Amino acid sequence: MKKMVVSILAVFLISLSVGTFAAAEGEPQTPKVNLTEEQKSELAKLHEQMYSTKKELVKKYVEYGVFSKEQGDNVLKMMEAKYQKLKENDYMMRWHPHPHHGKKLDPKE
């Protein structure tokens, strides 16, 4: 009986300490980086390659019947919108947290 009480108490104390370590770490701060024109052009080239490859992939899925024509068009529209937004942001990816995780988005970004 004494061993069981000590075991339960130990598990309880460990579970409390694990939660405080995770909460103490906090939000990681991402530094503001300004890319050079050379870096931007290199990123532009890589993103263009990825975008064209993904477009080909979606078209193949439509061709093989995995997606309907409408689904393929919707996916391509979303991809185009994301790609244009990325270009507008000078190929700096924005990693915004999801609102359902309890974090607030910065309205300035």
Disulfide bonds with the S-S distance in Angstrom:
none
